[in-house]
Amino acid sequence: MSIRRAVLRGLMLWLIFSLVGIGIVAVPDNGGAVFRLSQGHGPSPWDLLGIAMLLLGWVLFLVPLIRARALWPVPGLVLGGFLAGLAIVVWSVLSDTGSWWILGASLSAGVQLVAAIAVAAGRGPTLRGIRPQRE
């Protein structure tokens, strides 16, 4: 399987699992929080199921994307943008700062999508260990 095809497959799985996970998290529930992250945040059992679906979809996308990292346009920028977005999400949830997590999640997802589009648009080697050469 080519790297391009693996990244596109991972992207589709990420989309499917994300939609299912978001749907589960969005369903109102009456259950109490399993644990507290901060004063206003704590996932219910139903939320944990949705979060697990979101994470599974993300991992199914992230593995082929990391394998194709030699094809990323600017690897340091992709990694830096992803980590900055993740840091904003963690800070927002732990400090109850409202909707800032949306910025962090959008930044993290955005740089991953840009990297995936760059890989999918190019012609990459197969996953059998052949590495592309930078021009």
Phi and psi restraints in degrees (value plus and minus 20) as a CYANA .aco file:
   2 SER   PHI     -94.0   -54.0
   2 SER   PSI     137.3   177.3
   3 ILE   PHI     -80.5   -40.5
   3 ILE   PSI     -61.4   -21.4
   4 ARG   PHI     -77.7   -37.7
   4 ARG   PSI     -68.1   -28.1
   5 ARG   PHI     -86.2   -46.2
   5 ARG   PSI     -58.4   -18.4
   6 ALA   PHI     -84.4   -44.4
   6 ALA   PSI     -60.5   -20.5
   7 VAL   PHI     -87.6   -47.6
   7 VAL   PSI     -62.8   -22.8
   8 LEU   PHI     -83.0   -43.0
   8 LEU   PSI     -60.7   -20.7
   9 ARG   PHI     -82.8   -42.8
   9 ARG   PSI     -64.6   -24.6
  10 GLY   PHI     -81.7   -41.7
  10 GLY   PSI     -58.6   -18.6
  11 LEU   PHI     -83.8   -43.8
  11 LEU   PSI     -62.6   -22.6
  12 MET   PHI     -85.5   -45.5
  12 MET   PSI     -62.3   -22.3
  13 LEU   PHI     -83.7   -43.7
  13 LEU   PSI     -59.4   -19.4
  14 TRP   PHI     -79.8   -39.8
  14 TRP   PSI     -64.5   -24.5
  15 LEU   PHI     -82.4   -42.4
  15 LEU   PSI     -66.8   -26.8
  16 ILE   PHI     -83.6   -43.6
  16 ILE   PSI     -71.2   -31.2
  17 PHE   PHI     -85.3   -45.3
  17 PHE   PSI     -53.4   -13.4
  18 SER   PHI     -86.8   -46.8
  18 SER   PSI     -63.5   -23.5
  19 LEU   PHI     -82.6   -42.6
  19 LEU   PSI     -62.3   -22.3
  20 VAL   PHI     -85.0   -45.0
  20 VAL   PSI     -66.2   -26.2
  21 GLY   PHI     -82.6   -42.6
  21 GLY   PSI     -63.5   -23.5
  22 ILE   PHI     -84.5   -44.5
  22 ILE   PSI     -59.9   -19.9
  23 GLY   PHI     -80.8   -40.8
  23 GLY   PSI     -61.4   -21.4
  24 ILE   PHI     -87.9   -47.9
  24 ILE   PSI     -64.2   -24.2
  25 VAL   PHI     -86.0   -46.0
  25 VAL   PSI     -53.6   -13.6
  26 ALA   PHI     -94.3   -54.3
  26 ALA   PSI     -39.3     0.7
  27 VAL   PHI     -87.6   -47.6
  27 VAL   PSI     107.4   147.4
  28 PRO   PHI     -83.2   -43.2
  28 PRO   PSI     122.8   162.8
  29 ASP   PHI    -156.0  -116.0
  29 ASP   PSI     137.9   177.9
  30 ASN   PHI    -126.0   -86.0
  30 ASN   PSI     -23.1    16.9
  31 GLY   PHI     -91.6   -51.6
  31 GLY   PSI     131.6   171.6
  32 GLY   PHI     -97.6   -57.6
  32 GLY   PSI     149.0   189.0
  33 ALA   PHI     -91.2   -51.2
  33 ALA   PSI     118.1   158.1
  34 VAL   PHI     -89.6   -49.6
  34 VAL   PSI     -59.5   -19.5
  35 PHE   PHI    -172.7  -132.7
  35 PHE   PSI     142.0   182.0
  36 ARG   PHI    -124.7   -84.7
  36 ARG   PSI     111.2   151.2
  37 LEU   PHI    -110.5   -70.5
  37 LEU   PSI     -53.7   -13.7
  38 SER   PHI    -181.1  -141.1
  38 SER   PSI    -195.7  -155.7
  39 GLN   PHI     -74.4   -34.4
  39 GLN   PSI     -63.2   -23.2
  40 GLY   PHI    -124.8   -84.8
  40 GLY   PSI     -17.6    22.4
  41 HIS   PHI    -148.0  -108.0
  41 HIS   PSI     112.5   152.5
  42 GLY   PHI    -194.2  -154.2
  42 GLY   PSI     107.3   147.3
  43 PRO   PHI     -98.4   -58.4
  43 PRO   PSI     121.1   161.1
  44 SER   PHI    -103.5   -63.5
  44 SER   PSI     152.3   192.3
  45 PRO   PHI     -78.2   -38.2
  45 PRO   PSI     -58.5   -18.5
  46 TRP   PHI     -85.4   -45.4
  46 TRP   PSI     -62.3   -22.3
  47 ASP   PHI     -81.7   -41.7
  47 ASP   PSI     -59.6   -19.6
  48 LEU   PHI     -81.8   -41.8
  48 LEU   PSI     -56.8   -16.8
  49 LEU   PHI     -84.0   -44.0
  49 LEU   PSI     -65.2   -25.2
  50 GLY   PHI     -83.2   -43.2
  50 GLY   PSI     -61.2   -21.2
  51 ILE   PHI     -84.0   -44.0
  51 ILE   PSI     -59.5   -19.5
  52 ALA   PHI     -81.9   -41.9
  52 ALA   PSI     -60.0   -20.0
  53 MET   PHI     -85.4   -45.4
  53 MET   PSI     -62.1   -22.1
  54 LEU   PHI     -80.8   -40.8
  54 LEU   PSI     -65.5   -25.5
  55 LEU   PHI     -87.2   -47.2
  55 LEU   PSI     -59.5   -19.5
  56 LEU   PHI     -82.1   -42.1
  56 LEU   PSI     -65.8   -25.8
  57 GLY   PHI     -81.4   -41.4
  57 GLY   PSI     -59.5   -19.5
  58 TRP   PHI     -85.5   -45.5
  58 TRP   PSI     -63.0   -23.0
  59 VAL   PHI     -84.6   -44.6
  59 VAL   PSI     -59.8   -19.8
  60 LEU   PHI     -84.4   -44.4
  60 LEU   PSI     -43.9    -3.9
  61 PHE   PHI    -108.5   -68.5
  61 PHE   PSI     -59.9   -19.9
  62 LEU   PHI     -87.5   -47.5
  62 LEU   PSI     -57.5   -17.5
  63 VAL   PHI     -80.1   -40.1
  63 VAL   PSI     -73.5   -33.5
  64 PRO   PHI     -87.6   -47.6
  64 PRO   PSI     -49.6    -9.6
  65 LEU   PHI     -86.1   -46.1
  65 LEU   PSI     -60.5   -20.5
  66 ILE   PHI     -87.5   -47.5
  66 ILE   PSI     -58.1   -18.1
  67 ARG   PHI     -81.8   -41.8
  67 ARG   PSI     -46.9    -6.9
  68 ALA   PHI    -116.7   -76.7
  68 ALA   PSI      -4.1    35.9
  69 ARG   PHI     -79.4   -39.4
  69 ARG   PSI     -45.0    -5.0
  70 ALA   PHI     -87.0   -47.0
  70 ALA   PSI     -37.3     2.7
  71 LEU   PHI    -117.3   -77.3
  71 LEU   PSI     -22.8    17.2
  72 TRP   PHI     -85.2   -45.2
  72 TRP   PSI     124.2   164.2
  73 PRO   PHI     -83.3   -43.3
  73 PRO   PSI     -67.5   -27.5
  74 VAL   PHI    -159.8  -119.8
  74 VAL   PSI      68.7   108.7
  75 PRO   PHI     -74.4   -34.4
  75 PRO   PSI     -60.9   -20.9
  76 GLY   PHI     -84.1   -44.1
  76 GLY   PSI     -57.6   -17.6
  77 LEU   PHI     -89.1   -49.1
  77 LEU   PSI     -59.9   -19.9
  78 VAL   PHI     -82.1   -42.1
  78 VAL   PSI     -70.0   -30.0
  79 LEU   PHI     -84.1   -44.1
  79 LEU   PSI     -63.8   -23.8
  80 GLY   PHI     -82.7   -42.7
  80 GLY   PSI     -63.3   -23.3
  81 GLY   PHI     -84.1   -44.1
  81 GLY   PSI     -61.1   -21.1
  82 PHE   PHI     -83.0   -43.0
  82 PHE   PSI     -68.5   -28.5
  83 LEU   PHI     -86.4   -46.4
  83 LEU   PSI     -56.5   -16.5
  84 ALA   PHI     -83.8   -43.8
  84 ALA   PSI     -63.6   -23.6
  85 GLY   PHI     -83.0   -43.0
  85 GLY   PSI     -62.7   -22.7
  86 LEU   PHI     -82.6   -42.6
  86 LEU   PSI     -60.9   -20.9
  87 ALA   PHI     -83.2   -43.2
  87 ALA   PSI     -59.8   -19.8
  88 ILE   PHI     -84.1   -44.1
  88 ILE   PSI     -61.5   -21.5
  89 VAL   PHI     -81.8   -41.8
  89 VAL   PSI     -69.5   -29.5
  90 VAL   PHI     -80.9   -40.9
  90 VAL   PSI     -66.9   -26.9
  91 TRP   PHI     -79.9   -39.9
  91 TRP   PSI     -64.3   -24.3
  92 SER   PHI     -83.5   -43.5
  92 SER   PSI     -64.1   -24.1
  93 VAL   PHI     -91.0   -51.0
  93 VAL   PSI     -64.2   -24.2
  94 LEU   PHI     -91.8   -51.8
  94 LEU   PSI     -44.1    -4.1
  95 SER   PHI    -128.7   -88.7
  95 SER   PSI     -11.0    29.0
  96 ASP   PHI      31.6    71.6
  96 ASP   PSI      32.2    72.2
  97 THR   PHI    -118.2   -78.2
  97 THR   PSI       6.2    46.2
  98 GLY   PHI      59.8    99.8
  98 GLY   PSI    -154.4  -114.4
  99 SER   PHI    -110.0   -70.0
  99 SER   PSI      -4.1    35.9
 100 TRP   PHI     -81.2   -41.2
 100 TRP   PSI     -46.5    -6.5
 101 TRP   PHI     -78.8   -38.8
 101 TRP   PSI     -48.4    -8.4
 102 ILE   PHI     -83.5   -43.5
 102 ILE   PSI     -61.4   -21.4
 103 LEU   PHI     -81.1   -41.1
 103 LEU   PSI     -66.9   -26.9
 104 GLY   PHI     -83.5   -43.5
 104 GLY   PSI     -65.0   -25.0
 105 ALA   PHI     -84.6   -44.6
 105 ALA   PSI     -59.5   -19.5
 106 SER   PHI     -86.3   -46.3
 106 SER   PSI     -61.2   -21.2
 107 LEU   PHI     -83.6   -43.6
 107 LEU   PSI     -67.6   -27.6
 108 SER   PHI     -82.2   -42.2
 108 SER   PSI     -66.5   -26.5
 109 ALA   PHI     -86.8   -46.8
 109 ALA   PSI     -59.8   -19.8
 110 GLY   PHI     -81.5   -41.5
 110 GLY   PSI     -66.5   -26.5
 111 VAL   PHI     -87.8   -47.8
 111 VAL   PSI     -52.7   -12.7
 112 GLN   PHI     -87.7   -47.7
 112 GLN   PSI     -60.8   -20.8
 113 LEU   PHI     -85.6   -45.6
 113 LEU   PSI     -60.9   -20.9
 114 VAL   PHI     -82.0   -42.0
 114 VAL   PSI     -63.2   -23.2
 115 ALA   PHI     -83.5   -43.5
 115 ALA   PSI     -61.9   -21.9
 116 ALA   PHI     -85.0   -45.0
 116 ALA   PSI     -60.7   -20.7
 117 ILE   PHI     -85.2   -45.2
 117 ILE   PSI     -60.5   -20.5
 118 ALA   PHI     -82.7   -42.7
 118 ALA   PSI     -61.0   -21.0
 119 VAL   PHI     -88.1   -48.1
 119 VAL   PSI     -64.9   -24.9
 120 ALA   PHI     -86.7   -46.7
 120 ALA   PSI     -51.3   -11.3
 121 ALA   PHI     -96.1   -56.1
 121 ALA   PSI     -46.5    -6.5
 122 GLY   PHI    -109.0   -69.0
 122 GLY   PSI     155.3   195.3
 123 ARG   PHI    -122.4   -82.4
 123 ARG   PSI      92.4   132.4
 124 GLY   PHI    -125.5   -85.5
 124 GLY   PSI     146.9   186.9
 125 PRO   PHI     -96.6   -56.6
 125 PRO   PSI     158.6   198.6
 126 THR   PHI    -103.4   -63.4
 126 THR   PSI     150.3   190.3
 127 LEU   PHI    -100.0   -60.0
 127 LEU   PSI     -13.4    26.6
 128 ARG   PHI    -101.2   -61.2
 128 ARG   PSI      -1.8    38.2
 129 GLY   PHI      81.8   121.8
 129 GLY   PSI     -21.9    18.1
 130 ILE   PHI    -100.5   -60.5
 130 ILE   PSI     101.6   141.6
 131 ARG   PHI    -117.8   -77.8
 131 ARG   PSI     120.0   160.0
 132 PRO   PHI     -92.8   -52.8
 132 PRO   PSI     135.2   175.2
 133 GLN   PHI    -121.9   -81.9
 133 GLN   PSI     115.0   155.0
 134 ARG   PHI     -95.0   -55.0
 134 ARG   PSI     122.7   162.7
